[in-house]
C-alpha cells in the first residue's frame, strides 16, 4: 500500500462566464502523504480554493483524476 493518502492527477476545472469559458486549473497535480503538513501559497485568483475544493471532494474535476488512499474518489 502506498503512503500517499490523497492524489490529484492532471485535474482540470473550468467555469462558464458571460465572456466564455474560464480555465482555472489546467493539469494540476498534487500528492499528499498521510500525516504530512503542507501550505498552499500562491497569489490571489490562481485556483488555490478550487484545488482545495477538488481535494476535499466538494467538487468534481472537469478532467483528470482524484484518488483517496489509492482508490478513485
PDB file of N, CA, C and O in Angstrom:
ATOM      1  N   UNK A   1       0.841  -1.189   0.000  1.00  0.00           N
ATOM      2  CA  UNK A   1       0.000   0.000   0.000  1.00  0.00           C
ATOM      3  C   UNK A   1       0.879   1.243   0.000  1.00  0.00           C
ATOM      4  O   UNK A   1       1.885   1.287   0.709  1.00  0.00           O
ATOM      5  N   UNK A   2       0.522   2.232  -0.769  1.00  0.00           N
ATOM      6  CA  UNK A   2       1.276   3.472  -0.901  1.00  0.00           C
ATOM      7  C   UNK A   2       1.083   4.365   0.316  1.00  0.00           C
ATOM      8  O   UNK A   2       0.049   4.312   0.982  1.00  0.00           O
ATOM      9  N   UNK A   3       2.090   5.187   0.597  1.00  0.00           N
ATOM     10  CA  UNK A   3       1.985   6.166   1.681  1.00  0.00           C
ATOM     11  C   UNK A   3       1.164   7.383   1.268  1.00  0.00           C
ATOM     12  O   UNK A   3       0.849   8.228   2.105  1.00  0.00           O
ATOM     13  N   UNK A   4       0.816   7.479  -0.006  1.00  0.00           N
ATOM     14  CA  UNK A   4       0.066   8.637  -0.498  1.00  0.00           C
ATOM     15  C   UNK A   4      -1.387   8.510  -0.066  1.00  0.00           C
ATOM     16  O   UNK A   4      -2.069   7.541  -0.400  1.00  0.00           O
ATOM     17  N   UNK A   5      -1.848   9.507   0.685  1.00  0.00           N
ATOM     18  CA  UNK A   5      -3.231   9.500   1.189  1.00  0.00           C
ATOM     19  C   UNK A   5      -4.177  10.155   0.196  1.00  0.00           C
ATOM     20  O   UNK A   5      -5.319   9.721   0.045  1.00  0.00           O
ATOM     21  N   UNK A   6      -3.706  11.201  -0.485  1.00  0.00           N
ATOM     22  CA  UNK A   6      -4.549  11.940  -1.431  1.00  0.00           C
ATOM     23  C   UNK A   6      -3.718  12.307  -2.641  1.00  0.00           C
ATOM     24  O   UNK A   6      -2.608  12.823  -2.513  1.00  0.00           O
ATOM     25  N   UNK A   7      -4.260  12.036  -3.817  1.00  0.00           N
ATOM     26  CA  UNK A   7      -3.533  12.353  -5.042  1.00  0.00           C
ATOM     27  C   UNK A   7      -4.483  12.935  -6.081  1.00  0.00           C
ATOM     28  O   UNK A   7      -5.547  12.381  -6.355  1.00  0.00           O
ATOM     29  N   UNK A   8      -4.081  14.046  -6.642  1.00  0.00           N
ATOM     30  CA  UNK A   8      -4.799  14.654  -7.757  1.00  0.00           C
ATOM     31  C   UNK A   8      -3.880  14.566  -8.965  1.00  0.00           C
ATOM     32  O   UNK A   8      -2.742  15.032  -8.919  1.00  0.00           O
ATOM     33  N   UNK A   9      -4.369  13.971 -10.041  1.00  0.00           N
ATOM     34  CA  UNK A   9      -3.572  13.785 -11.254  1.00  0.00           C
ATOM     35  C   UNK A   9      -4.187  14.568 -12.405  1.00  0.00           C
ATOM     36  O   UNK A   9      -5.312  14.299 -12.829  1.00  0.00           O
ATOM     37  N   UNK A  10      -3.437  15.531 -12.898  1.00  0.00           N
ATOM     38  CA  UNK A  10      -3.819  16.300 -14.087  1.00  0.00           C
ATOM     39  C   UNK A  10      -5.247  16.846 -14.000  1.00  0.00           C
ATOM     40  O   UNK A  10      -5.986  16.814 -14.984  1.00  0.00           O
ATOM     41  N   UNK A  11      -5.635  17.350 -12.814  1.00  0.00           N
ATOM     42  CA  UNK A  11      -7.000  17.843 -12.659  1.00  0.00           C
ATOM     43  C   UNK A  11      -7.201  19.156 -13.407  1.00  0.00           C
ATOM     44  O   UNK A  11      -6.309  20.000 -13.490  1.00  0.00           O
ATOM     45  N   UNK A  12      -8.388  19.288 -13.937  1.00  0.00           N
ATOM     46  CA  UNK A  12      -8.791  20.493 -14.657  1.00  0.00           C
ATOM     47  C   UNK A  12     -10.123  20.970 -14.106  1.00  0.00           C
ATOM     48  O   UNK A  12     -10.981  20.169 -13.735  1.00  0.00           O
ATOM     49  N   UNK A  13     -10.284  22.268 -14.059  1.00  0.00           N
ATOM     50  CA  UNK A  13     -11.571  22.835 -13.627  1.00  0.00           C
ATOM     51  C   UNK A  13     -11.821  24.087 -14.445  1.00  0.00           C
ATOM     52  O   UNK A  13     -10.977  24.980 -14.520  1.00  0.00           O
ATOM     53  N   UNK A  14     -12.997  24.135 -15.058  1.00  0.00           N
ATOM     54  CA  UNK A  14     -13.388  25.267 -15.907  1.00  0.00           C
ATOM     55  C   UNK A  14     -14.736  25.797 -15.430  1.00  0.00           C
ATOM     56  O   UNK A  14     -15.585  25.045 -14.952  1.00  0.00           O
ATOM     57  N   UNK A  15     -14.909  27.089 -15.570  1.00  0.00           N
ATOM     58  CA  UNK A  15     -16.173  27.721 -15.224  1.00  0.00           C
ATOM     59  C   UNK A  15     -16.674  28.501 -16.435  1.00  0.00           C
ATOM     60  O   UNK A  15     -15.889  29.085 -17.181  1.00  0.00           O
ATOM     61  N   UNK A  16     -17.983  28.501 -16.617  1.00  0.00           N
ATOM     62  CA  UNK A  16     -18.586  29.272 -17.706  1.00  0.00           C
ATOM     63  C   UNK A  16     -18.916  30.670 -17.209  1.00  0.00           C
ATOM     64  O   UNK A  16     -19.496  30.844 -16.137  1.00  0.00           O
ATOM     65  N   UNK A  17     -18.541  31.650 -17.995  1.00  0.00           N
ATOM     66  CA  UNK A  17     -18.846  33.044 -17.678  1.00  0.00           C
ATOM     67  C   UNK A  17     -19.536  33.662 -18.879  1.00  0.00           C
ATOM     68  O   UNK A  17     -19.626  33.040 -19.938  1.00  0.00           O
ATOM     69  N   UNK A  18     -20.017  34.867 -18.720  1.00  0.00           N
ATOM     70  CA  UNK A  18     -20.638  35.566 -19.855  1.00  0.00           C
ATOM     71  C   UNK A  18     -19.641  35.788 -20.977  1.00  0.00           C
ATOM     72  O   UNK A  18     -20.010  35.823 -22.151  1.00  0.00           O
ATOM     73  N   UNK A  19     -18.374  35.938 -20.612  1.00  0.00           N
ATOM     74  CA  UNK A  19     -17.329  36.173 -21.610  1.00  0.00           C
ATOM     75  C   UNK A  19     -16.824  34.877 -22.237  1.00  0.00           C
ATOM     76  O   UNK A  19     -16.015  34.915 -23.163  1.00  0.00           O
ATOM     77  N   UNK A  20     -17.289  33.738 -21.745  1.00  0.00           N
ATOM     78  CA  UNK A  20     -16.833  32.452 -22.276  1.00  0.00           C
ATOM     79  C   UNK A  20     -16.371  31.551 -21.165  1.00  0.00           C
ATOM     80  O   UNK A  20     -16.733  31.748 -20.005  1.00  0.00           O
ATOM     81  N   UNK A  21     -15.572  30.563 -21.510  1.00  0.00           N
ATOM     82  CA  UNK A  21     -15.106  29.596 -20.535  1.00  0.00           C
ATOM     83  C   UNK A  21     -13.805  30.073 -19.896  1.00  0.00           C
ATOM     84  O   UNK A  21     -12.907  30.556 -20.586  1.00  0.00           O
ATOM     85  N   UNK A  22     -13.710  29.934 -18.573  1.00  0.00           N
ATOM     86  CA  UNK A  22     -12.535  30.338 -17.811  1.00  0.00           C
ATOM     87  C   UNK A  22     -11.875  29.083 -17.245  1.00  0.00           C
ATOM     88  O   UNK A  22     -12.456  28.404 -16.398  1.00  0.00           O
ATOM     89  N   UNK A  23     -10.676  28.778 -17.703  1.00  0.00           N
ATOM     90  CA  UNK A  23      -9.930  27.622 -17.194  1.00  0.00           C
ATOM     91  C   UNK A  23      -9.176  28.045 -15.941  1.00  0.00           C
ATOM     92  O   UNK A  23      -8.252  28.855 -16.009  1.00  0.00           O
ATOM     93  N   UNK A  24      -9.574  27.492 -14.793  1.00  0.00           N
ATOM     94  CA  UNK A  24      -8.943  27.852 -13.520  1.00  0.00           C
ATOM     95  C   UNK A  24      -7.776  26.914 -13.223  1.00  0.00           C
ATOM     96  O   UNK A  24      -6.711  27.366 -12.801  1.00  0.00           O
ATOM     97  N   UNK A  25      -7.965  25.626 -13.438  1.00  0.00           N
ATOM     98  CA  UNK A  25      -6.891  24.645 -13.270  1.00  0.00           C
ATOM     99  C   UNK A  25      -6.700  23.902 -14.578  1.00  0.00           C
ATOM    100  O   UNK A  25      -7.666  23.476 -15.211  1.00  0.00           O
ATOM    101  N   UNK A  26      -5.441  23.751 -14.980  1.00  0.00           N
ATOM    102  CA  UNK A  26      -5.118  23.047 -16.220  1.00  0.00           C
ATOM    103  C   UNK A  26      -4.015  22.042 -15.962  1.00  0.00           C
ATOM    104  O   UNK A  26      -2.831  22.374 -16.027  1.00  0.00           O
ATOM    105  N   UNK A  27      -4.407  20.813 -15.671  1.00  0.00           N
ATOM    106  CA  UNK A  27      -3.421  19.756 -15.486  1.00  0.00           C
ATOM    107  C   UNK A  27      -2.664  19.830 -14.167  1.00  0.00           C
ATOM    108  O   UNK A  27      -1.476  19.511 -14.125  1.00  0.00           O
ATOM    109  N   UNK A  28      -3.323  20.240 -13.096  1.00  0.00           N
ATOM    110  CA  UNK A  28      -2.673  20.358 -11.790  1.00  0.00           C
ATOM    111  C   UNK A  28      -2.493  18.986 -11.141  1.00  0.00           C
ATOM    112  O   UNK A  28      -3.379  18.134 -11.203  1.00  0.00           O
ATOM    113  N   UNK A  29      -1.337  18.790 -10.522  1.00  0.00           N
ATOM    114  CA  UNK A  29      -1.024  17.562  -9.800  1.00  0.00           C
ATOM    115  C   UNK A  29      -0.751  17.896  -8.341  1.00  0.00           C
ATOM    116  O   UNK A  29      -0.182  18.942  -8.029  1.00  0.00           O
ATOM    117  N   UNK A  30      -1.162  16.995  -7.446  1.00  0.00           N
ATOM    118  CA  UNK A  30      -0.897  17.158  -6.017  1.00  0.00           C
ATOM    119  C   UNK A  30      -0.886  15.786  -5.382  1.00  0.00           C
ATOM    120  O   UNK A  30      -1.791  14.984  -5.614  1.00  0.00           O
ATOM    121  N   UNK A  31       0.134  15.505  -4.580  1.00  0.00           N
ATOM    122  CA  UNK A  31       0.212  14.253  -3.821  1.00  0.00           C
ATOM    123  C   UNK A  31       0.504  14.599  -2.381  1.00  0.00           C
ATOM    124  O   UNK A  31       1.430  15.356  -2.092  1.00  0.00           O
ATOM    125  N   UNK A  32      -0.293  14.040  -1.466  1.00  0.00           N
ATOM    126  CA  UNK A  32      -0.110  14.274  -0.042  1.00  0.00           C
ATOM    127  C   UNK A  32       0.054  12.950   0.677  1.00  0.00           C
ATOM    128  O   UNK A  32      -0.724  12.019   0.469  1.00  0.00           O
ATOM    129  N   UNK A  33       1.056  12.871   1.512  1.00  0.00           N
ATOM    130  CA  UNK A  33       1.326  11.684   2.316  1.00  0.00           C
ATOM    131  C   UNK A  33       0.595  11.824   3.639  1.00  0.00           C
ATOM    132  O   UNK A  33       0.501  12.928   4.177  1.00  0.00           O
ATOM    133  N   UNK A  34       0.080  10.735   4.171  1.00  0.00           N
ATOM    134  CA  UNK A  34      -0.610  10.757   5.455  1.00  0.00           C
ATOM    135  C   UNK A  34       0.287  11.371   6.522  1.00  0.00           C
ATOM    136  O   UNK A  34       1.452  10.998   6.653  1.00  0.00           O
ATOM    137  N   UNK A  35      -0.258  12.311   7.281  1.00  0.00           N
ATOM    138  CA  UNK A  35       0.468  12.973   8.353  1.00  0.00           C
ATOM    139  C   UNK A  35       1.313  14.150   7.908  1.00  0.00           C
ATOM    140  O   UNK A  35       1.885  14.850   8.744  1.00  0.00           O
ATOM    141  N   UNK A  36       1.401  14.379   6.620  1.00  0.00           N
ATOM    142  CA  UNK A  36       2.204  15.470   6.080  1.00  0.00           C
ATOM    143  C   UNK A  36       1.501  16.807   6.311  1.00  0.00           C
ATOM    144  O   UNK A  36       0.280  16.904   6.192  1.00  0.00           O
ATOM    145  N   UNK A  37       2.274  17.825   6.640  1.00  0.00           N
ATOM    146  CA  UNK A  37       1.747  19.173   6.792  1.00  0.00           C
ATOM    147  C   UNK A  37       2.272  20.002   5.631  1.00  0.00           C
ATOM    148  O   UNK A  37       3.480  20.063   5.399  1.00  0.00           O
ATOM    149  N   UNK A  38       1.369  20.636   4.909  1.00  0.00           N
ATOM    150  CA  UNK A  38       1.756  21.426   3.737  1.00  0.00           C
ATOM    151  C   UNK A  38       1.074  22.786   3.789  1.00  0.00           C
ATOM    152  O   UNK A  38       0.089  22.976   4.502  1.00  0.00           O
ATOM    153  N   UNK A  39       1.608  23.718   3.028  1.00  0.00           N
ATOM    154  CA  UNK A  39       0.993  25.033   2.857  1.00  0.00           C
ATOM    155  C   UNK A  39       0.801  25.259   1.367  1.00  0.00           C
ATOM    156  O   UNK A  39       1.690  24.967   0.568  1.00  0.00           O
ATOM    157  N   UNK A  40      -0.343  25.770   1.003  1.00  0.00           N
ATOM    158  CA  UNK A  40      -0.645  26.090  -0.387  1.00  0.00           C
ATOM    159  C   UNK A  40      -0.597  27.609  -0.501  1.00  0.00           C
ATOM    160  O   UNK A  40      -1.497  28.307  -0.035  1.00  0.00           O
ATOM    161  N   UNK A  41       0.455  28.105  -1.123  1.00  0.00           N
ATOM    162  CA  UNK A  41       0.695  29.538  -1.189  1.00  0.00           C
ATOM    163  C   UNK A  41       0.819  29.965  -2.649  1.00  0.00           C
ATOM    164  O   UNK A  41       1.622  29.414  -3.401  1.00  0.00           O
ATOM    165  N   UNK A  42       0.020  30.946  -3.038  1.00  0.00           N
ATOM    166  CA  UNK A  42       0.064  31.489  -4.394  1.00  0.00           C
ATOM    167  C   UNK A  42      -0.719  32.798  -4.395  1.00  0.00           C
ATOM    168  O   UNK A  42      -1.487  33.061  -3.471  1.00  0.00           O
ATOM    169  N   UNK A  43      -0.530  33.612  -5.419  1.00  0.00           N
ATOM    170  CA  UNK A  43      -1.274  34.879  -5.489  1.00  0.00           C
ATOM    171  C   UNK A  43      -2.780  34.659  -5.587  1.00  0.00           C
ATOM    172  O   UNK A  43      -3.237  33.577  -5.958  1.00  0.00           O
ATOM    173  N   UNK A  44      -3.525  35.674  -5.258  1.00  0.00           N
ATOM    174  CA  UNK A  44      -4.988  35.645  -5.349  1.00  0.00           C
ATOM    175  C   UNK A  44      -5.421  35.359  -6.783  1.00  0.00           C
ATOM    176  O   UNK A  44      -4.844  35.873  -7.741  1.00  0.00           O
ATOM    177  N   UNK A  45      -6.451  34.527  -6.903  1.00  0.00           N
ATOM    178  CA  UNK A  45      -7.010  34.246  -8.230  1.00  0.00           C
ATOM    179  C   UNK A  45      -6.301  33.171  -9.011  1.00  0.00           C
ATOM    180  O   UNK A  45      -6.533  33.038 -10.213  1.00  0.00           O
ATOM    181  N   UNK A  46      -5.438  32.393  -8.369  1.00  0.00           N
ATOM    182  CA  UNK A  46      -4.685  31.372  -9.100  1.00  0.00           C
ATOM    183  C   UNK A  46      -5.252  29.967  -8.969  1.00  0.00           C
ATOM    184  O   UNK A  46      -4.691  29.030  -9.538  1.00  0.00           O
ATOM    185  N   UNK A  47      -6.366  29.787  -8.224  1.00  0.00           N
ATOM    186  CA  UNK A  47      -7.024  28.489  -8.155  1.00  0.00           C
ATOM    187  C   UNK A  47      -6.787  27.703  -6.886  1.00  0.00           C
ATOM    188  O   UNK A  47      -7.088  26.511  -6.838  1.00  0.00           O
ATOM    189  N   UNK A  48      -6.247  28.351  -5.838  1.00  0.00           N
ATOM    190  CA  UNK A  48      -5.999  27.633  -4.581  1.00  0.00           C
ATOM    191  C   UNK A  48      -7.278  27.053  -3.991  1.00  0.00           C
ATOM    192  O   UNK A  48      -7.314  25.872  -3.646  1.00  0.00           O
ATOM    193  N   UNK A  49      -8.308  27.844  -3.872  1.00  0.00           N
ATOM    194  CA  UNK A  49      -9.575  27.370  -3.292  1.00  0.00           C
ATOM    195  C   UNK A  49     -10.202  26.298  -4.167  1.00  0.00           C
ATOM    196  O   UNK A  49     -10.753  25.323  -3.656  1.00  0.00           O
ATOM    197  N   UNK A  50     -10.125  26.466  -5.461  1.00  0.00           N
ATOM    198  CA  UNK A  50     -10.663  25.459  -6.382  1.00  0.00           C
ATOM    199  C   UNK A  50      -9.929  24.135  -6.201  1.00  0.00           C
ATOM    200  O   UNK A  50     -10.558  23.077  -6.169  1.00  0.00           O
ATOM    201  N   UNK A  51      -8.607  24.183  -6.083  1.00  0.00           N
ATOM    202  CA  UNK A  51      -7.826  22.973  -5.859  1.00  0.00           C
ATOM    203  C   UNK A  51      -8.224  22.306  -4.543  1.00  0.00           C
ATOM    204  O   UNK A  51      -8.347  21.083  -4.480  1.00  0.00           O
ATOM    205  N   UNK A  52      -8.425  23.098  -3.498  1.00  0.00           N
ATOM    206  CA  UNK A  52      -8.834  22.543  -2.205  1.00  0.00           C
ATOM    207  C   UNK A  52     -10.238  21.953  -2.259  1.00  0.00           C
ATOM    208  O   UNK A  52     -10.508  20.946  -1.605  1.00  0.00           O
ATOM    209  N   UNK A  53     -11.135  22.564  -3.026  1.00  0.00           N
ATOM    210  CA  UNK A  53     -12.482  22.004  -3.192  1.00  0.00           C
ATOM    211  C   UNK A  53     -12.416  20.640  -3.870  1.00  0.00           C
ATOM    212  O   UNK A  53     -13.153  19.726  -3.500  1.00  0.00           O
ATOM    213  N   UNK A  54     -11.542  20.499  -4.854  1.00  0.00           N
ATOM    214  CA  UNK A  54     -11.373  19.200  -5.513  1.00  0.00           C
ATOM    215  C   UNK A  54     -10.740  18.193  -4.571  1.00  0.00           C
ATOM    216  O   UNK A  54     -11.159  17.036  -4.527  1.00  0.00           O
ATOM    217  N   UNK A  55      -9.732  18.621  -3.816  1.00  0.00           N
ATOM    218  CA  UNK A  55      -9.046  17.736  -2.878  1.00  0.00           C
ATOM    219  C   UNK A  55      -9.980  17.287  -1.762  1.00  0.00           C
ATOM    220  O   UNK A  55      -9.876  16.157  -1.283  1.00  0.00           O
ATOM    221  N   UNK A  56     -10.894  18.161  -1.344  1.00  0.00           N
ATOM    222  CA  UNK A  56     -11.845  17.830  -0.294  1.00  0.00           C
ATOM    223  C   UNK A  56     -13.088  17.128  -0.804  1.00  0.00           C
ATOM    224  O   UNK A  56     -14.026  16.886  -0.045  1.00  0.00           O
ATOM    225  N   UNK A  57     -13.097  16.800  -2.085  1.00  0.00           N
ATOM    226  CA  UNK A  57     -14.209  16.101  -2.738  1.00  0.00           C
ATOM    227  C   UNK A  57     -15.510  16.899  -2.678  1.00  0.00           C
ATOM    228  O   UNK A  57     -16.596  16.318  -2.700  1.00  0.00           O
ATOM    229  N   UNK A  58     -15.407  18.225  -2.602  1.00  0.00           N
ATOM    230  CA  UNK A  58     -16.582  19.088  -2.630  1.00  0.00           C
ATOM    231  C   UNK A  58     -17.036  19.361  -4.057  1.00  0.00           C
ATOM    232  O   UNK A  58     -18.203  19.670  -4.299  1.00  0.00           O
ATOM    233  N   UNK A  59     -16.110  19.245  -4.993  1.00  0.00           N
ATOM    234  CA  UNK A  59     -16.401  19.434  -6.420  1.00  0.00           C
ATOM    235  C   UNK A  59     -15.736  18.310  -7.192  1.00  0.00           C
ATOM    236  O   UNK A  59     -14.773  17.705  -6.722  1.00  0.00           O
ATOM    237  N   UNK A  60     -16.255  18.037  -8.373  1.00  0.00           N
ATOM    238  CA  UNK A  60     -15.640  17.062  -9.267  1.00  0.00           C
ATOM    239  C   UNK A  60     -14.831  17.820 -10.321  1.00  0.00           C
ATOM    240  O   UNK A  60     -15.256  18.875 -10.791  1.00  0.00           O
ATOM    241  N   UNK A  61     -13.680  17.288 -10.686  1.00  0.00           N
ATOM    242  CA  UNK A  61     -12.886  17.954 -11.729  1.00  0.00           C
ATOM    243  C   UNK A  61     -13.531  17.779 -13.099  1.00  0.00           C
ATOM    244  O   UNK A  61     -14.248  16.808 -13.343  1.00  0.00           O
ATOM    245  N   UNK A  62     -13.267  18.724 -13.982  1.00  0.00           N
ATOM    246  CA  UNK A  62     -13.730  18.612 -15.371  1.00  0.00           C
ATOM    247  C   UNK A  62     -12.828  17.679 -16.162  1.00  0.00           C
ATOM    248  O   UNK A  62     -13.199  17.209 -17.237  1.00  0.00           O
ATOM    249  N   UNK A  63     -11.654  17.414 -15.633  1.00  0.00           N
ATOM    250  CA  UNK A  63     -10.712  16.498 -16.254  1.00  0.00           C
ATOM    251  C   UNK A  63      -9.737  16.018 -15.203  1.00  0.00           C
ATOM    252  O   UNK A  63      -9.618  16.634 -14.143  1.00  0.00           O
ATOM    253  N   UNK A  64      -9.041  14.939 -15.473  1.00  0.00           N
ATOM    254  CA  UNK A  64      -8.092  14.390 -14.525  1.00  0.00           C
ATOM    255  C   UNK A  64      -8.758  13.463 -13.532  1.00  0.00           C
ATOM    256  O   UNK A  64      -9.931  13.116 -13.672  1.00  0.00           O
ATOM    257  N   UNK A  65      -7.984  13.061 -12.514  1.00  0.00           N
ATOM    258  CA  UNK A  65      -8.470  12.077 -11.550  1.00  0.00           C
ATOM    259  C   UNK A  65      -8.080  12.465 -10.129  1.00  0.00           C
ATOM    260  O   UNK A  65      -7.048  13.093  -9.895  1.00  0.00           O
ATOM    261  N   UNK A  66      -8.941  12.072  -9.182  1.00  0.00           N
ATOM    262  CA  UNK A  66      -8.680  12.262  -7.760  1.00  0.00           C
ATOM    263  C   UNK A  66      -8.702  10.890  -7.099  1.00  0.00           C
ATOM    264  O   UNK A  66      -9.622  10.100  -7.310  1.00  0.00           O
ATOM    265  N   UNK A  67      -7.675  10.617  -6.297  1.00  0.00           N
ATOM    266  CA  UNK A  67      -7.566   9.340  -5.593  1.00  0.00           C
ATOM    267  C   UNK A  67      -7.450   9.602  -4.093  1.00  0.00           C
ATOM    268  O   UNK A  67      -6.702  10.481  -3.665  1.00  0.00           O
ATOM    269  N   UNK A  68      -8.189   8.838  -3.303  1.00  0.00           N
ATOM    270  CA  UNK A  68      -8.105   8.906  -1.851  1.00  0.00           C
ATOM    271  C   UNK A  68      -7.680   7.518  -1.359  1.00  0.00           C
ATOM    272  O   UNK A  68      -8.379   6.530  -1.583  1.00  0.00           O
ATOM    273  N   UNK A  69      -6.548   7.458  -0.702  1.00  0.00           N
ATOM    274  CA  UNK A  69      -5.969   6.195  -0.246  1.00  0.00           C
ATOM    275  C   UNK A  69      -5.877   5.173  -1.372  1.00  0.00           C
ATOM    276  O   UNK A  69      -6.175   3.993  -1.185  1.00  0.00           O
ATOM    277  N   UNK A  70      -5.462   5.641  -2.534  1.00  0.00           N
ATOM    278  CA  UNK A  70      -5.238   4.777  -3.679  1.00  0.00           C
ATOM    279  C   UNK A  70      -6.474   4.397  -4.474  1.00  0.00           C
ATOM    280  O   UNK A  70      -6.364   3.740  -5.509  1.00  0.00           O
ATOM    281  N   UNK A  71      -7.649   4.798  -4.008  1.00  0.00           N
ATOM    282  CA  UNK A  71      -8.897   4.458  -4.692  1.00  0.00           C
ATOM    283  C   UNK A  71      -9.459   5.674  -5.409  1.00  0.00           C
ATOM    284  O   UNK A  71      -9.357   6.783  -4.884  1.00  0.00           O
ATOM    285  N   UNK A  72     -10.045   5.511  -6.580  1.00  0.00           N
ATOM    286  CA  UNK A  72     -10.672   6.641  -7.255  1.00  0.00           C
ATOM    287  C   UNK A  72     -11.768   7.255  -6.372  1.00  0.00           C
ATOM    288  O   UNK A  72     -12.568   6.544  -5.763  1.00  0.00           O
ATOM    289  N   UNK A  73     -11.781   8.558  -6.322  1.00  0.00           N
ATOM    290  CA  UNK A  73     -12.792   9.245  -5.489  1.00  0.00           C
ATOM    291  C   UNK A  73     -13.894   9.829  -6.352  1.00  0.00           C
ATOM    292  O   UNK A  73     -14.828  10.440  -5.832  1.00  0.00           O
TER     293      UNK A  73
END
